[in-house]
Amino acid sequence: MAFSTSDDDSQQRFALGFLFAIIALVVSAVVGTVVVQRGIARPAATPASAPAAEVVAPAGTLDIAGNEVARVVVDGSVVKFYFTSGRADLTADAAPALTDVVRAMKDGDRRVVVSGFHDATGDAAVNAELAKQRAQAVRDALVAAGAPEDRIELRKPELTQGDGNSAEARRVEVTLAAQ
């Protein structure tokens, strides 16, 4: 039985169209994942006026290697910078929140209190030092973003060990306060 060339052309066009649709779907999924992980989809809110928590990167987000991704959460007048285990460096995703804190400090003639927390895993003394280094890293980043250093207070919280899971406990809180 011989097939006509129009049937072959039709089948080839269908196969190519289907292939292009699959490629478009994969590309869209990859771009969507990157947007969510990097917080590109949502601009950071001004900390002083944010009505609800805004997660720049979702809790428990993992990178391609399976490592936890640092994130920033804005909750009213408190900005929480979450860190990956054993690290005290801020990611580029923190820049918009830092800029908003500096703007709120300058616009409202406010000061900020920076407090570091840690999880319960490992050596307590090492964890306390890491919490201090994280708080200092946030303070230094605020100063680099233009915050007046004399209006930034580093304060050790009464309970430095955070509640909840370990990822939730590895954070620095920046709280806007009246001058």
C-alpha positions as CSV (number, residue, x, y, z in Angstrom):
1,M,0.0,0.0,0.0
2,A,1.5,3.3,-1.0
3,F,1.0,6.5,1.0
4,S,0.6,9.8,-0.6
5,T,3.1,12.5,0.0
6,S,0.4,14.8,1.5
7,D,-0.2,12.3,4.3
8,D,3.6,12.1,5.0
9,D,3.8,15.9,5.0
10,S,0.8,16.2,7.3
11,Q,2.3,13.7,9.8
12,Q,5.7,15.5,9.7
13,R,4.1,18.9,10.4
14,F,2.1,17.4,13.3
15,A,5.3,15.8,14.8
16,L,7.2,19.0,14.4
17,G,4.4,21.0,16.0
18,F,4.2,18.6,18.9
19,L,8.0,18.8,19.4
20,F,7.9,22.6,19.4
21,A,5.1,22.5,22.0
22,I,7.1,20.2,24.3
23,I,10.2,22.5,24.0
24,A,8.1,25.6,24.8
25,L,6.6,23.8,27.8
26,V,10.1,22.8,29.2
27,V,11.5,26.3,28.6
28,S,8.5,27.9,30.4
29,A,8.9,25.6,33.4
30,V,12.6,26.4,33.7
31,V,12.0,30.1,33.4
32,G,9.2,29.9,35.9
33,T,11.3,28.1,38.4
34,V,14.1,30.6,38.1
35,V,11.7,33.5,38.6
36,V,10.2,32.0,41.8
37,Q,13.6,31.0,43.2
38,R,15.2,34.4,42.7
39,G,12.1,36.4,43.6
40,I,12.0,38.2,40.3
41,A,8.3,38.0,40.1
42,R,7.6,40.1,43.2
43,P,9.3,43.4,43.9
44,A,10.2,43.9,47.6
45,A,7.7,45.9,49.6
46,T,8.7,48.8,51.9
47,P,9.2,47.2,55.3
48,A,7.3,49.9,57.1
49,S,4.2,49.4,55.1
50,A,4.2,45.8,54.2
51,P,0.9,44.4,55.5
52,A,1.8,40.7,55.3
53,A,4.8,38.4,55.0
54,E,6.3,38.4,51.5
55,V,8.6,35.5,50.7
56,V,11.3,36.5,48.2
57,A,12.3,32.8,47.9
58,P,10.0,30.1,49.2
59,A,10.9,28.3,52.4
60,G,12.7,25.1,51.9
61,T,13.6,26.0,48.3
62,L,16.5,23.9,47.1
63,D,19.0,24.7,44.3
64,I,20.0,22.2,41.6
65,A,22.5,20.6,43.9
66,G,19.9,20.1,46.6
67,N,21.3,22.8,48.9
68,E,18.9,25.1,50.8
69,V,18.6,28.6,49.3
70,A,18.9,31.7,51.5
71,R,15.8,33.9,51.4
72,V,14.3,37.2,52.7
73,V,10.9,37.6,54.3
74,V,9.3,41.0,55.0
75,D,6.7,41.0,57.7
76,G,5.4,44.5,58.7
77,S,8.3,46.4,60.2
78,V,10.5,43.3,60.5
79,V,12.7,42.0,57.7
80,K,14.1,38.5,58.2
81,F,17.2,37.4,56.4
82,Y,17.5,33.6,56.3
83,F,20.9,32.0,55.8
84,T,22.0,28.6,54.6
85,S,23.6,26.3,57.1
86,G,27.0,27.3,58.2
87,R,27.1,30.5,56.1
88,A,27.0,34.1,57.0
89,D,26.9,35.7,53.6
90,L,23.9,37.5,52.1
91,T,22.8,36.7,48.6
92,A,22.0,39.2,45.8
93,D,18.3,38.6,46.5
94,A,18.7,40.5,49.8
95,A,19.6,43.8,48.0
96,P,16.0,45.0,47.4
97,A,15.0,44.4,51.1
98,L,18.2,46.2,52.2
99,T,17.4,49.2,50.0
100,D,13.9,49.3,51.4
101,V,15.1,49.3,55.0
102,V,17.6,52.1,54.2
103,R,14.8,54.1,52.5
104,A,12.5,53.6,55.5
105,M,15.2,54.7,57.9
106,K,15.9,57.9,56.0
107,D,12.2,58.7,55.2
108,G,10.9,58.1,58.7
109,D,14.0,59.2,60.6
110,R,14.1,55.7,62.1
111,R,16.7,53.4,63.5
112,V,17.0,49.7,63.2
113,V,17.7,46.9,65.6
114,V,19.6,43.9,64.1
115,S,19.4,40.6,65.9
116,G,21.0,37.2,65.0
117,F,19.5,33.8,65.7
118,H,20.8,30.3,65.2
119,D,19.6,26.7,65.1
120,A,20.2,24.0,67.7
121,T,22.4,21.7,65.6
122,G,26.1,21.4,66.3
123,D,28.2,23.3,68.9
124,A,26.4,26.0,70.8
125,A,29.4,28.4,70.9
126,V,30.1,28.0,67.2
127,N,26.4,28.7,66.5
128,A,26.4,31.8,68.7
129,E,29.5,33.1,66.8
130,L,27.8,32.4,63.5
131,A,24.7,34.3,64.5
132,K,26.8,37.2,65.5
133,Q,28.7,37.1,62.1
134,R,25.4,37.0,60.3
135,A,24.1,40.0,62.2
136,Q,27.3,41.9,61.4
137,A,27.0,40.9,57.7
138,V,23.5,42.4,57.6
139,R,24.7,45.6,59.4
140,D,27.6,46.0,57.0
141,A,25.3,45.5,54.0
142,L,22.9,48.1,55.4
143,V,25.8,50.6,55.8
144,A,27.0,49.8,52.3
145,A,23.5,50.5,51.0
146,G,23.6,53.9,52.6
147,A,22.2,53.4,56.1
148,P,23.6,55.8,58.8
149,E,25.8,53.5,60.9
150,D,24.9,55.4,64.1
151,R,21.2,54.4,63.7
152,I,22.0,50.7,63.5
153,E,22.0,48.8,66.8
154,L,23.3,45.2,67.1
155,R,21.3,43.5,69.8
156,K,21.7,40.0,71.0
157,P,18.1,38.6,71.5
158,E,17.2,37.1,74.8
159,L,16.6,33.8,73.1
160,T,19.2,33.4,70.3
161,Q,18.1,29.9,69.4
162,G,15.2,30.2,67.0
163,D,11.9,28.3,67.3
164,G,10.8,25.8,64.8
165,N,12.9,24.0,62.3
166,S,16.6,24.6,61.8
167,A,16.1,26.4,58.5
168,E,13.6,28.8,60.2
169,A,16.1,29.4,63.1
170,R,19.0,30.5,60.9
171,R,18.1,34.1,60.5
172,V,18.8,37.8,61.2
173,E,15.9,40.0,62.1
174,V,16.0,43.7,61.2
175,T,13.3,45.7,63.1
176,L,12.5,49.3,62.4
177,A,12.1,51.4,65.5
178,A,11.4,55.0,66.3
179,Q,14.4,57.3,66.6
